[in-house]
Amino acid sequence: MKTLPDNPHLDHLRQQAKELLAGLRDVDPAATLADAATGLGNYIYEQVEAALAAGTTEEQRYADRSVRHLLAHLPTRTTLERLLDAVA
């Protein structure tokens, strides 16, 4: 998955959202932006759930790093709202 720059430009976000939605529509032609957001939410949930279920100390360290990295690269709510307004 691509990552966002620290201060993404709205045009960049709009284009990236369209590209991601086009990729999703290759699999499901009826897919919407809401479907893409739901898929992202499910992926994040699964990653956090796997981190919480880690058994050994080694697995826990890996899971902690993985989840921290994932959460650090999520756009803010404000950015997502601006993006949804721009794409709509």
PyMOL Python script that loads the backbone (N, CA, C, O; Angstrom):
from pymol import cmd

cmd.read_pdbstr("""\
ATOM      1  N   MET A   1       0.842  -1.173   0.000  1.00  0.00           N
ATOM      2  CA  MET A   1       0.000   0.000   0.000  1.00  0.00           C
ATOM      3  C   MET A   1       0.890   1.239   0.000  1.00  0.00           C
ATOM      4  O   MET A   1       1.908   1.273   0.690  1.00  0.00           O
ATOM      5  N   LYS A   2       0.517   2.233  -0.755  1.00  0.00           N
ATOM      6  CA  LYS A   2       1.278   3.469  -0.796  1.00  0.00           C
ATOM      7  C   LYS A   2       1.100   4.232   0.508  1.00  0.00           C
ATOM      8  O   LYS A   2       0.078   4.105   1.182  1.00  0.00           O
ATOM      9  N   THR A   3       2.098   5.020   0.851  1.00  0.00           N
ATOM     10  CA  THR A   3       1.987   5.839   2.044  1.00  0.00           C
ATOM     11  C   THR A   3       1.779   7.287   1.644  1.00  0.00           C
ATOM     12  O   THR A   3       2.105   7.691   0.528  1.00  0.00           O
ATOM     13  N   LEU A   4       1.235   8.059   2.565  1.00  0.00           N
ATOM     14  CA  LEU A   4       0.981   9.467   2.311  1.00  0.00           C
ATOM     15  C   LEU A   4       2.173  10.302   2.737  1.00  0.00           C
ATOM     16  O   LEU A   4       2.842   9.959   3.712  1.00  0.00           O
ATOM     17  N   PRO A   5       2.453  11.380   2.038  1.00  0.00           N
ATOM     18  CA  PRO A   5       3.482  12.304   2.506  1.00  0.00           C
ATOM     19  C   PRO A   5       2.997  13.004   3.776  1.00  0.00           C
ATOM     20  O   PRO A   5       1.811  12.940   4.100  1.00  0.00           O
ATOM     21  N   ASP A   6       3.903  13.673   4.499  1.00  0.00           N
ATOM     22  CA  ASP A   6       3.530  14.342   5.746  1.00  0.00           C
ATOM     23  C   ASP A   6       2.421  15.366   5.555  1.00  0.00           C
ATOM     24  O   ASP A   6       1.502  15.434   6.371  1.00  0.00           O
ATOM     25  N   ASN A   7       2.488  16.153   4.509  1.00  0.00           N
ATOM     26  CA  ASN A   7       1.469  17.155   4.211  1.00  0.00           C
ATOM     27  C   ASN A   7       0.928  16.931   2.809  1.00  0.00           C
ATOM     28  O   ASN A   7       1.295  17.645   1.876  1.00  0.00           O
ATOM     29  N   PRO A   8       0.054  15.938   2.657  1.00  0.00           N
ATOM     30  CA  PRO A   8      -0.411  15.613   1.307  1.00  0.00           C
ATOM     31  C   PRO A   8      -1.247  16.726   0.705  1.00  0.00           C
ATOM     32  O   PRO A   8      -2.012  17.394   1.400  1.00  0.00           O
ATOM     33  N   HIS A   9      -1.093  16.914  -0.579  1.00  0.00           N
ATOM     34  CA  HIS A   9      -1.881  17.891  -1.318  1.00  0.00           C
ATOM     35  C   HIS A   9      -3.203  17.232  -1.688  1.00  0.00           C
ATOM     36  O   HIS A   9      -3.235  16.049  -2.027  1.00  0.00           O
ATOM     37  N   LEU A  10      -4.278  17.981  -1.624  1.00  0.00           N
ATOM     38  CA  LEU A  10      -5.603  17.432  -1.875  1.00  0.00           C
ATOM     39  C   LEU A  10      -5.711  16.796  -3.259  1.00  0.00           C
ATOM     40  O   LEU A  10      -6.362  15.762  -3.409  1.00  0.00           O
ATOM     41  N   ASP A  11      -5.088  17.391  -4.267  1.00  0.00           N
ATOM     42  CA  ASP A  11      -5.128  16.795  -5.613  1.00  0.00           C
ATOM     43  C   ASP A  11      -4.445  15.436  -5.636  1.00  0.00           C
ATOM     44  O   ASP A  11      -4.903  14.512  -6.309  1.00  0.00           O
ATOM     45  N   HIS A  12      -3.342  15.320  -4.893  1.00  0.00           N
ATOM     46  CA  HIS A  12      -2.632  14.045  -4.804  1.00  0.00           C
ATOM     47  C   HIS A  12      -3.537  12.996  -4.153  1.00  0.00           C
ATOM     48  O   HIS A  12      -3.632  11.867  -4.634  1.00  0.00           O
ATOM     49  N   LEU A  13      -4.200  13.376  -3.058  1.00  0.00           N
ATOM     50  CA  LEU A  13      -5.095  12.445  -2.370  1.00  0.00           C
ATOM     51  C   LEU A  13      -6.264  12.031  -3.258  1.00  0.00           C
ATOM     52  O   LEU A  13      -6.651  10.863  -3.286  1.00  0.00           O
ATOM     53  N   ARG A  14      -6.813  12.987  -3.970  1.00  0.00           N
ATOM     54  CA  ARG A  14      -7.935  12.694  -4.865  1.00  0.00           C
ATOM     55  C   ARG A  14      -7.511  11.682  -5.926  1.00  0.00           C
ATOM     56  O   ARG A  14      -8.222  10.712  -6.186  1.00  0.00           O
ATOM     57  N   GLN A  15      -6.356  11.912  -6.533  1.00  0.00           N
ATOM     58  CA  GLN A  15      -5.857  11.009  -7.572  1.00  0.00           C
ATOM     59  C   GLN A  15      -5.565   9.625  -7.001  1.00  0.00           C
ATOM     60  O   GLN A  15      -5.885   8.610  -7.619  1.00  0.00           O
ATOM     61  N   GLN A  16      -4.954   9.594  -5.816  1.00  0.00           N
ATOM     62  CA  GLN A  16      -4.643   8.315  -5.190  1.00  0.00           C
ATOM     63  C   GLN A  16      -5.921   7.548  -4.854  1.00  0.00           C
ATOM     64  O   GLN A  16      -5.974   6.331  -5.036  1.00  0.00           O
ATOM     65  N   ALA A  17      -6.945   8.239  -4.369  1.00  0.00           N
ATOM     66  CA  ALA A  17      -8.218   7.584  -4.059  1.00  0.00           C
ATOM     67  C   ALA A  17      -8.850   7.004  -5.325  1.00  0.00           C
ATOM     68  O   ALA A  17      -9.373   5.890  -5.310  1.00  0.00           O
ATOM     69  N   LYS A  18      -8.798   7.758  -6.406  1.00  0.00           N
ATOM     70  CA  LYS A  18      -9.358   7.265  -7.671  1.00  0.00           C
ATOM     71  C   LYS A  18      -8.612   6.034  -8.161  1.00  0.00           C
ATOM     72  O   LYS A  18      -9.227   5.098  -8.671  1.00  0.00           O
ATOM     73  N   GLU A  19      -7.279   6.029  -8.011  1.00  0.00           N
ATOM     74  CA  GLU A  19      -6.479   4.877  -8.437  1.00  0.00           C
ATOM     75  C   GLU A  19      -6.809   3.651  -7.587  1.00  0.00           C
ATOM     76  O   GLU A  19      -6.955   2.547  -8.111  1.00  0.00           O
ATOM     77  N   LEU A  20      -6.925   3.852  -6.275  1.00  0.00           N
ATOM     78  CA  LEU A  20      -7.247   2.728  -5.392  1.00  0.00           C
ATOM     79  C   LEU A  20      -8.647   2.190  -5.682  1.00  0.00           C
ATOM     80  O   LEU A  20      -8.864   0.979  -5.687  1.00  0.00           O
ATOM     81  N   LEU A  21      -9.586   3.087  -5.922  1.00  0.00           N
ATOM     82  CA  LEU A  21     -10.947   2.660  -6.234  1.00  0.00           C
ATOM     83  C   LEU A  21     -10.985   1.925  -7.572  1.00  0.00           C
ATOM     84  O   LEU A  21     -11.715   0.943  -7.715  1.00  0.00           O
ATOM     85  N   ALA A  22     -10.216   2.383  -8.543  1.00  0.00           N
ATOM     86  CA  ALA A  22     -10.157   1.700  -9.846  1.00  0.00           C
ATOM     87  C   ALA A  22      -9.614   0.280  -9.664  1.00  0.00           C
ATOM     88  O   ALA A  22     -10.113  -0.659 -10.285  1.00  0.00           O
ATOM     89  N   GLY A  23      -8.600   0.122  -8.822  1.00  0.00           N
ATOM     90  CA  GLY A  23      -8.063  -1.210  -8.545  1.00  0.00           C
ATOM     91  C   GLY A  23      -9.095  -2.112  -7.888  1.00  0.00           C
ATOM     92  O   GLY A  23      -9.201  -3.294  -8.217  1.00  0.00           O
ATOM     93  N   LEU A  24      -9.852  -1.549  -6.961  1.00  0.00           N
ATOM     94  CA  LEU A  24     -10.908  -2.317  -6.304  1.00  0.00           C
ATOM     95  C   LEU A  24     -11.998  -2.696  -7.309  1.00  0.00           C
ATOM     96  O   LEU A  24     -12.559  -3.790  -7.240  1.00  0.00           O
ATOM     97  N   ARG A  25     -12.291  -1.796  -8.230  1.00  0.00           N
ATOM     98  CA  ARG A  25     -13.331  -2.074  -9.230  1.00  0.00           C
ATOM     99  C   ARG A  25     -12.890  -3.119 -10.241  1.00  0.00           C
ATOM    100  O   ARG A  25     -13.733  -3.714 -10.912  1.00  0.00           O
ATOM    101  N   ASP A  26     -11.582  -3.358 -10.368  1.00  0.00           N
ATOM    102  CA  ASP A  26     -11.114  -4.457 -11.213  1.00  0.00           C
ATOM    103  C   ASP A  26     -11.605  -5.783 -10.655  1.00  0.00           C
ATOM    104  O   ASP A  26     -11.881  -6.717 -11.408  1.00  0.00           O
ATOM    105  N   VAL A  27     -11.713  -5.862  -9.330  1.00  0.00           N
ATOM    106  CA  VAL A  27     -12.175  -7.076  -8.661  1.00  0.00           C
ATOM    107  C   VAL A  27     -13.696  -7.082  -8.546  1.00  0.00           C
ATOM    108  O   VAL A  27     -14.340  -8.110  -8.754  1.00  0.00           O
ATOM    109  N   ASP A  28     -14.264  -5.918  -8.212  1.00  0.00           N
ATOM    110  CA  ASP A  28     -15.709  -5.783  -8.024  1.00  0.00           C
ATOM    111  C   ASP A  28     -16.185  -4.515  -8.728  1.00  0.00           C
ATOM    112  O   ASP A  28     -16.056  -3.422  -8.178  1.00  0.00           O
ATOM    113  N   PRO A  29     -16.734  -4.647  -9.937  1.00  0.00           N
ATOM    114  CA  PRO A  29     -17.128  -3.470 -10.712  1.00  0.00           C
ATOM    115  C   PRO A  29     -18.133  -2.549 -10.013  1.00  0.00           C
ATOM    116  O   PRO A  29     -18.219  -1.369 -10.353  1.00  0.00           O
ATOM    117  N   ALA A  30     -18.883  -3.059  -9.057  1.00  0.00           N
ATOM    118  CA  ALA A  30     -19.880  -2.240  -8.367  1.00  0.00           C
ATOM    119  C   ALA A  30     -19.323  -1.581  -7.106  1.00  0.00           C
ATOM    120  O   ALA A  30     -20.076  -0.948  -6.366  1.00  0.00           O
ATOM    121  N   ALA A  31     -18.037  -1.713  -6.848  1.00  0.00           N
ATOM    122  CA  ALA A  31     -17.426  -1.199  -5.618  1.00  0.00           C
ATOM    123  C   ALA A  31     -17.534   0.321  -5.532  1.00  0.00           C
ATOM    124  O   ALA A  31     -17.491   1.027  -6.540  1.00  0.00           O
ATOM    125  N   THR A  32     -17.673   0.795  -4.308  1.00  0.00           N
ATOM    126  CA  THR A  32     -17.749   2.230  -4.042  1.00  0.00           C
ATOM    127  C   THR A  32     -16.596   2.637  -3.141  1.00  0.00           C
ATOM    128  O   THR A  32     -15.864   1.789  -2.630  1.00  0.00           O
ATOM    129  N   LEU A  33     -16.441   3.936  -2.952  1.00  0.00           N
ATOM    130  CA  LEU A  33     -15.410   4.427  -2.043  1.00  0.00           C
ATOM    131  C   LEU A  33     -15.681   3.938  -0.622  1.00  0.00           C
ATOM    132  O   LEU A  33     -14.743   3.676   0.131  1.00  0.00           O
ATOM    133  N   ALA A  34     -16.940   3.815  -0.256  1.00  0.00           N
ATOM    134  CA  ALA A  34     -17.295   3.291   1.065  1.00  0.00           C
ATOM    135  C   ALA A  34     -16.814   1.844   1.215  1.00  0.00           C
ATOM    136  O   ALA A  34     -16.378   1.445   2.295  1.00  0.00           O
ATOM    137  N   ASP A  35     -16.891   1.063   0.141  1.00  0.00           N
ATOM    138  CA  ASP A  35     -16.390  -0.317   0.181  1.00  0.00           C
ATOM    139  C   ASP A  35     -14.886  -0.336   0.420  1.00  0.00           C
ATOM    140  O   ASP A  35     -14.381  -1.167   1.176  1.00  0.00           O
ATOM    141  N   ALA A  36     -14.180   0.572  -0.218  1.00  0.00           N
ATOM    142  CA  ALA A  36     -12.735   0.656  -0.038  1.00  0.00           C
ATOM    143  C   ALA A  36     -12.403   1.037   1.396  1.00  0.00           C
ATOM    144  O   ALA A  36     -11.480   0.476   1.988  1.00  0.00           O
ATOM    145  N   ALA A  37     -13.148   1.987   1.964  1.00  0.00           N
ATOM    146  CA  ALA A  37     -12.918   2.403   3.348  1.00  0.00           C
ATOM    147  C   ALA A  37     -13.223   1.260   4.312  1.00  0.00           C
ATOM    148  O   ALA A  37     -12.508   1.071   5.296  1.00  0.00           O
ATOM    149  N   THR A  38     -14.274   0.503   4.036  1.00  0.00           N
ATOM    150  CA  THR A  38     -14.619  -0.647   4.874  1.00  0.00           C
ATOM    151  C   THR A  38     -13.524  -1.702   4.809  1.00  0.00           C
ATOM    152  O   THR A  38     -13.163  -2.286   5.831  1.00  0.00           O
ATOM    153  N   GLY A  39     -12.993  -1.948   3.616  1.00  0.00           N
ATOM    154  CA  GLY A  39     -11.896  -2.908   3.470  1.00  0.00           C
ATOM    155  C   GLY A  39     -10.671  -2.484   4.258  1.00  0.00           C
ATOM    156  O   GLY A  39     -10.024  -3.313   4.897  1.00  0.00           O
ATOM    157  N   LEU A  40     -10.350  -1.199   4.216  1.00  0.00           N
ATOM    158  CA  LEU A  40      -9.215  -0.693   4.978  1.00  0.00           C
ATOM    159  C   LEU A  40      -9.456  -0.863   6.471  1.00  0.00           C
ATOM    160  O   LEU A  40      -8.562  -1.284   7.205  1.00  0.00           O
ATOM    161  N   GLY A  41     -10.658  -0.537   6.916  1.00  0.00           N
ATOM    162  CA  GLY A  41     -10.996  -0.701   8.332  1.00  0.00           C
ATOM    163  C   GLY A  41     -10.888  -2.152   8.778  1.00  0.00           C
ATOM    164  O   GLY A  41     -10.375  -2.434   9.861  1.00  0.00           O
ATOM    165  N   ASN A  42     -11.366  -3.068   7.952  1.00  0.00           N
ATOM    166  CA  ASN A  42     -11.277  -4.494   8.281  1.00  0.00           C
ATOM    167  C   ASN A  42      -9.822  -4.954   8.361  1.00  0.00           C
ATOM    168  O   ASN A  42      -9.458  -5.731   9.243  1.00  0.00           O
ATOM    169  N   TYR A  43      -8.995  -4.469   7.436  1.00  0.00           N
ATOM    170  CA  TYR A  43      -7.576  -4.840   7.447  1.00  0.00           C
ATOM    171  C   TYR A  43      -6.909  -4.355   8.733  1.00  0.00           C
ATOM    172  O   TYR A  43      -6.156  -5.097   9.363  1.00  0.00           O
ATOM    173  N   ILE A  44      -7.184  -3.130   9.114  1.00  0.00           N
ATOM    174  CA  ILE A  44      -6.589  -2.582  10.341  1.00  0.00           C
ATOM    175  C   ILE A  44      -7.044  -3.389  11.546  1.00  0.00           C
ATOM    176  O   ILE A  44      -6.236  -3.734  12.409  1.00  0.00           O
ATOM    177  N   TYR A  45      -8.327  -3.687  11.607  1.00  0.00           N
ATOM    178  CA  TYR A  45      -8.871  -4.476  12.713  1.00  0.00           C
ATOM    179  C   TYR A  45      -8.173  -5.829  12.805  1.00  0.00           C
ATOM    180  O   TYR A  45      -7.792  -6.255  13.896  1.00  0.00           O
ATOM    181  N   GLU A  46      -8.003  -6.507  11.676  1.00  0.00           N
ATOM    182  CA  GLU A  46      -7.350  -7.818  11.662  1.00  0.00           C
ATOM    183  C   GLU A  46      -5.910  -7.729  12.149  1.00  0.00           C
ATOM    184  O   GLU A  46      -5.444  -8.613  12.868  1.00  0.00           O
ATOM    185  N   GLN A  47      -5.201  -6.669  11.765  1.00  0.00           N
ATOM    186  CA  GLN A  47      -3.813  -6.505  12.190  1.00  0.00           C
ATOM    187  C   GLN A  47      -3.721  -6.270  13.702  1.00  0.00           C
ATOM    188  O   GLN A  47      -2.851  -6.831  14.368  1.00  0.00           O
ATOM    189  N   VAL A  48      -4.612  -5.449  14.231  1.00  0.00           N
ATOM    190  CA  VAL A  48      -4.618  -5.180  15.675  1.00  0.00           C
ATOM    191  C   VAL A  48      -5.018  -6.440  16.433  1.00  0.00           C
ATOM    192  O   VAL A  48      -4.423  -6.763  17.461  1.00  0.00           O
ATOM    193  N   GLU A  49      -6.018  -7.147  15.932  1.00  0.00           N
ATOM    194  CA  GLU A  49      -6.458  -8.388  16.571  1.00  0.00           C
ATOM    195  C   GLU A  49      -5.322  -9.416  16.594  1.00  0.00           C
ATOM    196  O   GLU A  49      -5.121 -10.088  17.606  1.00  0.00           O
ATOM    197  N   ALA A  50      -4.584  -9.544  15.496  1.00  0.00           N
ATOM    198  CA  ALA A  50      -3.451 -10.475  15.449  1.00  0.00           C
ATOM    199  C   ALA A  50      -2.368 -10.057  16.436  1.00  0.00           C
ATOM    200  O   ALA A  50      -1.746 -10.908  17.070  1.00  0.00           O
ATOM    201  N   ALA A  51      -2.140  -8.756  16.572  1.00  0.00           N
ATOM    202  CA  ALA A  51      -1.128  -8.274  17.525  1.00  0.00           C
ATOM    203  C   ALA A  51      -1.531  -8.612  18.953  1.00  0.00           C
ATOM    204  O   ALA A  51      -0.686  -8.990  19.765  1.00  0.00           O
ATOM    205  N   LEU A  52      -2.807  -8.480  19.261  1.00  0.00           N
ATOM    206  CA  LEU A  52      -3.276  -8.786  20.611  1.00  0.00           C
ATOM    207  C   LEU A  52      -3.222 -10.278  20.909  1.00  0.00           C
ATOM    208  O   LEU A  52      -3.112 -10.680  22.067  1.00  0.00           O
ATOM    209  N   ALA A  53      -3.299 -11.094  19.871  1.00  0.00           N
ATOM    210  CA  ALA A  53      -3.281 -12.539  20.045  1.00  0.00           C
ATOM    211  C   ALA A  53      -1.870 -13.128  20.023  1.00  0.00           C
ATOM    212  O   ALA A  53      -1.706 -14.334  20.204  1.00  0.00           O
ATOM    213  N   ALA A  54      -0.861 -12.303  19.805  1.00  0.00           N
ATOM    214  CA  ALA A  54       0.521 -12.792  19.722  1.00  0.00           C
ATOM    215  C   ALA A  54       0.885 -13.514  21.015  1.00  0.00           C
ATOM    216  O   ALA A  54       0.620 -13.026  22.114  1.00  0.00           O
ATOM    217  N   GLY A  55       1.500 -14.696  20.860  1.00  0.00           N
ATOM    218  CA  GLY A  55       1.797 -15.528  22.029  1.00  0.00           C
ATOM    219  C   GLY A  55       3.176 -15.322  22.613  1.00  0.00           C
ATOM    220  O   GLY A  55       3.310 -14.972  23.785  1.00  0.00           O
ATOM    221  N   THR A  56       4.184 -15.530  21.823  1.00  0.00           N
ATOM    222  CA  THR A  56       5.544 -15.445  22.342  1.00  0.00           C
ATOM    223  C   THR A  56       6.014 -13.991  22.397  1.00  0.00           C
ATOM    224  O   THR A  56       5.430 -13.107  21.769  1.00  0.00           O
ATOM    225  N   THR A  57       7.070 -13.771  23.155  1.00  0.00           N
ATOM    226  CA  THR A  57       7.638 -12.427  23.265  1.00  0.00           C
ATOM    227  C   THR A  57       8.102 -11.932  21.904  1.00  0.00           C
ATOM    228  O   THR A  57       7.928 -10.759  21.574  1.00  0.00           O
ATOM    229  N   GLU A  58       8.689 -12.818  21.118  1.00  0.00           N
ATOM    230  CA  GLU A  58       9.138 -12.452  19.769  1.00  0.00           C
ATOM    231  C   GLU A  58       7.962 -12.020  18.895  1.00  0.00           C
ATOM    232  O   GLU A  58       8.039 -11.003  18.206  1.00  0.00           O
ATOM    233  N   GLU A  59       6.877 -12.791  18.922  1.00  0.00           N
ATOM    234  CA  GLU A  59       5.686 -12.445  18.144  1.00  0.00           C
ATOM    235  C   GLU A  59       5.095 -11.114  18.617  1.00  0.00           C
ATOM    236  O   GLU A  59       4.638 -10.314  17.800  1.00  0.00           O
ATOM    237  N   GLN A  60       5.102 -10.877  19.918  1.00  0.00           N
ATOM    238  CA  GLN A  60       4.569  -9.633  20.462  1.00  0.00           C
ATOM    239  C   GLN A  60       5.385  -8.434  19.999  1.00  0.00           C
ATOM    240  O   GLN A  60       4.819  -7.405  19.630  1.00  0.00           O
ATOM    241  N   ARG A  61       6.711  -8.557  20.015  1.00  0.00           N
ATOM    242  CA  ARG A  61       7.562  -7.448  19.559  1.00  0.00           C
ATOM    243  C   ARG A  61       7.303  -7.153  18.084  1.00  0.00           C
ATOM    244  O   ARG A  61       7.180  -5.992  17.692  1.00  0.00           O
ATOM    245  N   TYR A  62       7.221  -8.205  17.266  1.00  0.00           N
ATOM    246  CA  TYR A  62       6.962  -8.010  15.842  1.00  0.00           C
ATOM    247  C   TYR A  62       5.589  -7.374  15.627  1.00  0.00           C
ATOM    248  O   TYR A  62       5.448  -6.439  14.839  1.00  0.00           O
ATOM    249  N   ALA A  63       4.581  -7.886  16.333  1.00  0.00           N
ATOM    250  CA  ALA A  63       3.221  -7.367  16.185  1.00  0.00           C
ATOM    251  C   ALA A  63       3.147  -5.906  16.624  1.00  0.00           C
ATOM    252  O   ALA A  63       2.488  -5.097  15.970  1.00  0.00           O
ATOM    253  N   ASP A  64       3.814  -5.562  17.722  1.00  0.00           N
ATOM    254  CA  ASP A  64       3.808  -4.178  18.192  1.00  0.00           C
ATOM    255  C   ASP A  64       4.412  -3.247  17.145  1.00  0.00           C
ATOM    256  O   ASP A  64       3.857  -2.185  16.860  1.00  0.00           O
ATOM    257  N   ARG A  65       5.544  -3.642  16.574  1.00  0.00           N
ATOM    258  CA  ARG A  65       6.181  -2.809  15.537  1.00  0.00           C
ATOM    259  C   ARG A  65       5.282  -2.684  14.318  1.00  0.00           C
ATOM    260  O   ARG A  65       5.141  -1.603  13.746  1.00  0.00           O
ATOM    261  N   SER A  66       4.678  -3.792  13.927  1.00  0.00           N
ATOM    262  CA  SER A  66       3.825  -3.813  12.742  1.00  0.00           C
ATOM    263  C   SER A  66       2.622  -2.888  12.915  1.00  0.00           C
ATOM    264  O   SER A  66       2.310  -2.103  12.019  1.00  0.00           O
ATOM    265  N   VAL A  67       1.949  -2.974  14.052  1.00  0.00           N
ATOM    266  CA  VAL A  67       0.762  -2.152  14.294  1.00  0.00           C
ATOM    267  C   VAL A  67       1.147  -0.685  14.435  1.00  0.00           C
ATOM    268  O   VAL A  67       0.454   0.183  13.903  1.00  0.00           O
ATOM    269  N   ARG A  68       2.239  -0.389  15.144  1.00  0.00           N
ATOM    270  CA  ARG A  68       2.690   1.003  15.269  1.00  0.00           C
ATOM    271  C   ARG A  68       2.970   1.599  13.901  1.00  0.00           C
ATOM    272  O   ARG A  68       2.594   2.739  13.627  1.00  0.00           O
ATOM    273  N   HIS A  69       3.630   0.830  13.041  1.00  0.00           N
ATOM    274  CA  HIS A  69       3.938   1.295  11.690  1.00  0.00           C
ATOM    275  C   HIS A  69       2.643   1.544  10.909  1.00  0.00           C
ATOM    276  O   HIS A  69       2.503   2.570  10.243  1.00  0.00           O
ATOM    277  N   LEU A  70       1.715   0.614  10.992  1.00  0.00           N
ATOM    278  CA  LEU A  70       0.441   0.743  10.284  1.00  0.00           C
ATOM    279  C   LEU A  70      -0.310   1.990  10.750  1.00  0.00           C
ATOM    280  O   LEU A  70      -0.777   2.777   9.926  1.00  0.00           O
ATOM    281  N   LEU A  71      -0.425   2.170  12.045  1.00  0.00           N
ATOM    282  CA  LEU A  71      -1.180   3.304  12.580  1.00  0.00           C
ATOM    283  C   LEU A  71      -0.494   4.638  12.301  1.00  0.00           C
ATOM    284  O   LEU A  71      -1.164   5.660  12.155  1.00  0.00           O
ATOM    285  N   ALA A  72       0.821   4.636  12.228  1.00  0.00           N
ATOM    286  CA  ALA A  72       1.554   5.874  11.956  1.00  0.00           C
ATOM    287  C   ALA A  72       1.332   6.368  10.537  1.00  0.00           C
ATOM    288  O   ALA A  72       1.529   7.550  10.258  1.00  0.00           O
ATOM    289  N   HIS A  73       0.924   5.483   9.635  1.00  0.00           N
ATOM    290  CA  HIS A  73       0.766   5.856   8.236  1.00  0.00           C
ATOM    291  C   HIS A  73      -0.686   6.042   7.804  1.00  0.00           C
ATOM    292  O   HIS A  73      -0.971   6.207   6.618  1.00  0.00           O
ATOM    293  N   LEU A  74      -1.594   6.014   8.763  1.00  0.00           N
ATOM    294  CA  LEU A  74      -2.992   6.266   8.422  1.00  0.00           C
ATOM    295  C   LEU A  74      -3.229   7.768   8.323  1.00  0.00           C
ATOM    296  O   LEU A  74      -2.694   8.538   9.121  1.00  0.00           O
ATOM    297  N   PRO A  75      -4.021   8.181   7.357  1.00  0.00           N
ATOM    298  CA  PRO A  75      -4.341   9.609   7.277  1.00  0.00           C
ATOM    299  C   PRO A  75      -5.239  10.020   8.440  1.00  0.00           C
ATOM    300  O   PRO A  75      -5.939   9.187   9.017  1.00  0.00           O
ATOM    301  N   THR A  76      -5.215  11.288   8.775  1.00  0.00           N
ATOM    302  CA  THR A  76      -6.059  11.789   9.853  1.00  0.00           C
ATOM    303  C   THR A  76      -7.514  11.843   9.398  1.00  0.00           C
ATOM    304  O   THR A  76      -7.807  11.780   8.204  1.00  0.00           O
ATOM    305  N   ARG A  77      -8.401  11.957  10.346  1.00  0.00           N
ATOM    306  CA  ARG A  77      -9.836  12.065  10.025  1.00  0.00           C
ATOM    307  C   ARG A  77     -10.095  13.287   9.150  1.00  0.00           C
ATOM    308  O   ARG A  77     -10.874  13.223   8.199  1.00  0.00           O
ATOM    309  N   THR A  78      -9.442  14.392   9.474  1.00  0.00           N
ATOM    310  CA  THR A  78      -9.620  15.614   8.683  1.00  0.00           C
ATOM    311  C   THR A  78      -9.204  15.383   7.240  1.00  0.00           C
ATOM    312  O   THR A  78      -9.894  15.813   6.315  1.00  0.00           O
ATOM    313  N   THR A  79      -8.078  14.707   7.042  1.00  0.00           N
ATOM    314  CA  THR A  79      -7.604  14.420   5.690  1.00  0.00           C
ATOM    315  C   THR A  79      -8.599  13.534   4.956  1.00  0.00           C
ATOM    316  O   THR A  79      -8.894  13.769   3.785  1.00  0.00           O
ATOM    317  N   LEU A  80      -9.119  12.515   5.640  1.00  0.00           N
ATOM    318  CA  LEU A  80     -10.088  11.623   5.005  1.00  0.00           C
ATOM    319  C   LEU A  80     -11.368  12.372   4.645  1.00  0.00           C
ATOM    320  O   LEU A  80     -11.932  12.159   3.571  1.00  0.00           O
ATOM    321  N   GLU A  81     -11.828  13.246   5.536  1.00  0.00           N
ATOM    322  CA  GLU A  81     -13.041  14.008   5.237  1.00  0.00           C
ATOM    323  C   GLU A  81     -12.841  14.923   4.036  1.00  0.00           C
ATOM    324  O   GLU A  81     -13.727  15.037   3.188  1.00  0.00           O
ATOM    325  N   ARG A  82     -11.681  15.577   3.957  1.00  0.00           N
ATOM    326  CA  ARG A  82     -11.378  16.437   2.814  1.00  0.00           C
ATOM    327  C   ARG A  82     -11.338  15.609   1.537  1.00  0.00           C
ATOM    328  O   ARG A  82     -11.829  16.042   0.495  1.00  0.00           O
ATOM    329  N   LEU A  83     -10.758  14.430   1.619  1.00  0.00           N
ATOM    330  CA  LEU A  83     -10.658  13.557   0.461  1.00  0.00           C
ATOM    331  C   LEU A  83     -12.040  13.120  -0.010  1.00  0.00           C
ATOM    332  O   LEU A  83     -12.332  13.164  -1.205  1.00  0.00           O
ATOM    333  N   LEU A  84     -12.892  12.699   0.925  1.00  0.00           N
ATOM    334  CA  LEU A  84     -14.232  12.264   0.550  1.00  0.00           C
ATOM    335  C   LEU A  84     -15.032  13.402  -0.059  1.00  0.00           C
ATOM    336  O   LEU A  84     -15.790  13.194  -1.006  1.00  0.00           O
ATOM    337  N   ASP A  85     -14.868  14.610   0.481  1.00  0.00           N
ATOM    338  CA  ASP A  85     -15.561  15.770  -0.088  1.00  0.00           C
ATOM    339  C   ASP A  85     -15.075  16.036  -1.507  1.00  0.00           C
ATOM    340  O   ASP A  85     -15.867  16.381  -2.384  1.00  0.00           O
ATOM    341  N   ALA A  86     -13.780  15.876  -1.731  1.00  0.00           N
ATOM    342  CA  ALA A  86     -13.198  16.180  -3.045  1.00  0.00           C
ATOM    343  C   ALA A  86     -13.591  15.146  -4.091  1.00  0.00           C
ATOM    344  O   ALA A  86     -13.795  15.487  -5.256  1.00  0.00           O
ATOM    345  N   VAL A  87     -13.698  13.889  -3.685  1.00  0.00           N
ATOM    346  CA  VAL A  87     -14.002  12.814  -4.635  1.00  0.00           C
ATOM    347  C   VAL A  87     -15.498  12.791  -4.955  1.00  0.00           C
ATOM    348  O   VAL A  87     -15.901  12.443  -6.065  1.00  0.00           O
ATOM    349  N   ALA A  88     -16.294  13.157  -3.987  1.00  0.00           N
ATOM    350  CA  ALA A  88     -17.767  13.074  -4.159  1.00  0.00           C
ATOM    351  C   ALA A  88     -18.282  14.027  -5.202  1.00  0.00           C
ATOM    352  O   ALA A  88     -19.485  14.072  -5.457  1.00  0.00           O
TER     353      ALA A  88
END
""", "prot")
cmd.dss("prot")
cmd.show_as("cartoon", "prot")
cmd.util.cbc("prot")
cmd.orient("prot")
